[in-house]
């Protein structure tokens, strides 16, 4: 667990929880070391990049040829873009091949508090453990909105979970994905992560790790690889987010706008997967929700990040600071890699809606906490939707 990680964009918002950030996990590479072979750019080296992005890269002194040849691995402070308007994510075709996706399964080893519950606000007793249950394959029919986020950071390749959500500006044709802020941005001591991509229904057939070594890319990524062409998280996450202690957690959410790696069929992400969830920014209080279901791809032991799991539970409350929103908390044994995964509850109309995302949890992996979505989250969501209105 948070060990969970991050994205951002034009209007910023940020907050990944660092209890144990539950979602992201780096591969075996260590910061400052040379990446392993799978981390290298593909031999064809094709980068798809719009003129607007080229101009922004040039403004930051980034050479496109050098970027393709490995400059994106340079995490020097001056090269690690931080501000909301600085988000850049050039598509490198073929970078996220099946081998590299598998190598990104290991979450980071990070110290965390066993429990950050305190007397700063309303916090309910620690929930009973709920064992994560495997989602039935194929995922494209049982949980079509869910998928994995892959990205690169100083410590290597990392993973999170995410959900396809509706786009009010493009009804029925959404290219928007909901995840955790720490899955796109490193918080107060870092900047935007790189090579951010979303793979809906990753490992659709729920194949075990040994079989995935010979699986085709279509089996691993049945709907293809979708690169983030814009990301946005909260200012709070960017300014406060940290690996431990729950700093920024109540605002640990992000929206990624995606585009197919190779142009695709002209269909949107929503049309491609056949579904997208609405987002409820007025979700009811804990006492009015009988069940929330969290979905994700846990990667830390005893899980390996290759399969999708879910935890249904009646939520409780977790308060990090009295002057910040109280979070939802459920019992769940999912571990790092599940960060950013959607929390779904039935709305007043009886239909499922996204009400939160996995943000933090303890090392013991007995529970998860997620932000209760309010005006800050809606501002991020609306900004991304408006940016791509009519496109």
Secondary structure, DSSP 8 states (H G I E B T S, - for coil): -BS--B---SS-B-----SSB-S-EE-S--TTS---GGGS--SS--EE--HHHHHHHHHTT--HHHHHTTGGG---GGGS--SGGG----EETTSS-HHHHHHT---------S----SSS-----------EE--S-HHHHSTTEEEEEEEETTEEEEEEEEEE--TTSTT---EEEE-TBBTB-GGG--B-EEEEEEETTTTT---HHHHTT--HHHH-TT--EEEEEEEEBHHHHHH--SSTTTTGGG--EEEEEEETT-TTS--HHHHHT--BEE-TT---GGG-S-EEEEE---STT--SSS-EEEEE--EEE-S-TTS--EEEEE----TT-TT-EEEEE-TTSSEEEEEE--B--TT-SEEEE----HHHHHHHHHHHHHTTT-
